[in-house]
Amino acid sequence: MGKTWICLSLLLLSPTLLAGELLDSFVDEKDGHFILNLDMRIDGEFFDVYEILIDFNHLDKVNNTITSSQLLESNDKVHKVQFISSGCVWIICQEVNQVVMVTELGNGYIMSDTIAELSDIRYGRTLWQLIDEGETTRIKYHSDLVPDFWIPPLIGSRILQNRLLEEGIKTINGIEQLISEAYE
């Protein structure tokens, strides 16, 4: 019941999708791992959505919490990417450096693994699954994150969970916005 209540509360407090549809969401914290699952449908064709997600030098256009992003190296379908994010949870603001290895797995799957020794994240793994539905794209997103920075005890975990959900939805809105601008 507790996790269900948290998810419902976060949905009510979080920003809404532009034209897309949030089909399901789950956010939790267990043993320092922050888990986020989103299942959504957005207005945009598969190829357009995919291209936006692998445009590593312009991830700041997808989500303004990302202050910079850079493709460091690329070898076919494996890419080393650095991005810096900046955000606040209550009055505590944090700039987070993250270097990830992104692998295009095929069939609409994109996975990224954080390189902990180059990042402010102790552990991070993200999996995107894009499903072509014609004029819309279904996105299933799973993230497991262990921050390497201080989180205030007691309520800090819940606040960070809320923030992760907000950022996930903000990213989807950013993708939809970029697609709509491309067709204007």
VENHUVEN-V654354 format. One line per field, one symbol per residue. ss: DSSP state (2 for helix, 1 for strand, 0 for the rest). A space follows every 10 residues. Layout:
BEGIN
ss->???
END
This chain:
BEGIN
ss->0222222222 2220000000 1111111111 0011111111 1110022222 2220022222 2000011111 1111100111 1111111110 0111111111 1111110011 1111022200 1111111111 1110011111 1111111000 0000022222 2222222222 2222222222 2200
END
